[in-house]
Amino acid sequence: MSLNPNAKLYGRKSLLELFDPAQPRDRACLAAFERELDMPWALYRVRRLFLLAEDGRRRPVMRSTERVDLGRPRSLARKLDAVSQHHGVDVEHDPLYGRARAWLRPRGATWPMAEELFATAPARVINKQDAGFEAAWRTVTAGAGTQLPLSD
């Protein structure tokens, strides 16, 4: 959910939304979840393309996920804040679990469209990119958008 806040996994709710911290049985699960978050985190650049086929039907979403830094959640969030502020990009913060997210290119309302964000999350996601992504990205974005110099 750090990399895609629209992916709830359980219909319109996330797994975390199904737990009630007031219930003892749920508190144990939430405590285990919080212990799992105590690991190295990463800052990711996430891009998605929402494309149309020649007949106008929606194609499967193309994705690119790239790890750009590794560290502790607060440190990575501070780095994202500093660079984003310099470029006039707002950063969303999750005070409960420490996630941070900066939308360089929010999802539009109509297809085709491109989406791009930087987000912090536990360092479990590997770099991956769909075949042909870069060429399609250049075609859809054609010189528009902001670049954050977060990559080394």
C-alpha positions in Angstrom: 0.0 0.0 0.0 3.0 2.3 0.4 3.7 2.0 -3.3 0.0 1.9 -4.4 -2.5 3.4 -2.0 -5.3 2.2 -4.3 -4.4 -1.4 -3.8 -6.6 -2.3 -0.8 -6.4 -6.1 -1.2 -9.7 -6.7 0.6 -12.3 -4.9 -1.5 -12.4 -1.3 -0.4 -10.5 -1.9 2.8 -6.9 -2.8 3.6 -6.0 -5.6 5.9 -5.0 -3.1 8.6 -8.5 -1.5 8.4 -10.0 -4.8 9.4 -8.3 -4.8 12.8 -9.6 -2.9 15.8 -6.8 -1.8 18.2 -9.4 -1.8 21.0 -9.7 -5.6 20.7 -7.1 -7.7 22.5 -6.9 -10.3 19.7 -6.4 -7.6 17.1 -3.7 -5.8 19.2 -1.5 -8.9 19.0 -1.7 -8.9 15.2 -1.0 -5.1 15.0 1.9 -5.4 17.4 3.4 -8.2 15.2 2.9 -5.9 12.1 4.7 -3.1 13.8 7.6 -5.4 14.7 7.8 -6.4 11.1 8.2 -2.7 10.1 11.4 -2.5 12.2 13.7 -3.3 9.4 15.6 -1.4 6.7 13.4 0.7 4.5 13.9 2.0 1.0 12.9 5.0 -1.1 11.3 3.9 -4.3 10.5 5.6 -7.6 7.2 4.1 -8.8 5.8 4.8 -12.3 2.6 3.4 -13.9 1.2 3.7 -17.4 -2.5 3.3 -18.1 -2.7 2.7 -21.8 -5.4 2.0 -24.4 -5.3 -0.7 -27.1 -5.8 0.3 -30.7 -9.5 -0.6 -30.4 -9.9 1.8 -27.4 -10.0 -0.9 -24.7 -7.9 -0.5 -21.6 -4.6 -2.4 -21.6 -3.1 -4.0 -18.5 -1.3 -1.3 -16.5 2.5 -1.1 -17.2 4.8 -0.7 -14.1 8.3 0.3 -13.2 9.6 0.2 -9.6 13.1 1.3 -8.8 14.8 1.5 -5.4 16.8 4.7 -5.1 17.9 4.7 -1.5 18.1 2.5 1.6 17.9 3.6 5.2 15.6 4.1 8.2 12.0 5.4 7.6 12.4 8.8 9.2 15.7 9.5 7.5 14.3 8.6 4.1 11.2 10.7 4.7 13.4 13.7 5.6 15.4 13.3 2.4 12.1 13.1 0.4 10.8 16.2 2.2 14.0 18.2 1.6 14.2 17.4 -2.1 10.5 17.7 -2.7 10.2 21.1 -0.9 13.0 22.4 -3.1 11.0 21.5 -6.2 7.6 22.5 -4.9 6.2 19.0 -4.6 4.0 18.1 -1.6 4.8 15.1 0.6 2.1 13.0 2.3 3.1 11.4 5.7 1.5 8.5 7.5 2.1 9.4 11.2 1.2 5.9 12.4 3.6 3.8 10.4 6.1 6.4 9.1 5.5 6.1 5.3 6.1 9.2 3.1 4.9 9.7 -0.5 5.5 12.5 -3.0 3.4 12.5 -6.2 5.3 14.0 -9.1 2.5 13.0 -11.5 -0.8 12.0 -9.9 -3.1 9.7 -11.7 -5.4 11.5 -14.1 -9.1 10.9 -14.8 -8.9 9.5 -18.4 -6.8 6.9 -20.2 -4.1 7.0 -21.5 -2.3 8.5 -18.5 1.0 8.3 -16.5 1.5 8.2 -12.8 4.7 8.8 -10.9 5.6 9.0 -7.2 8.4 8.5 -4.8 7.5 6.5 -1.7 9.1 5.0 1.4 8.4 1.4 2.3 10.1 -1.7 3.9 13.0 -2.7 1.7 11.4 -5.9 0.4 10.5 -4.7 -3.2 13.0 -5.5 -5.9 13.6 -3.3 -9.0 11.3 -4.4 -11.8 10.0 -3.0 -15.0 7.7 -4.2 -17.7 9.2 -4.8 -21.1 8.9 -1.7 -23.3 8.1 0.5 -20.4 10.7 3.3 -21.0 9.7 3.8 -24.7 6.0 3.9 -23.7 6.7 6.3 -20.8 8.5 8.7 -23.1 5.6 8.6 -25.6 3.0 9.3 -22.9 4.9 11.9 -20.9 6.7 13.6 -23.9 8.7 16.2 -21.9 6.1 17.0 -19.2 6.5 16.6 -15.5 8.9 17.3 -12.6 12.1 15.3 -11.9 13.3 14.9 -8.3 17.1 14.3 -8.1 16.8 11.4 -5.6 18.8 8.8 -7.5 22.5 8.4 -6.8 
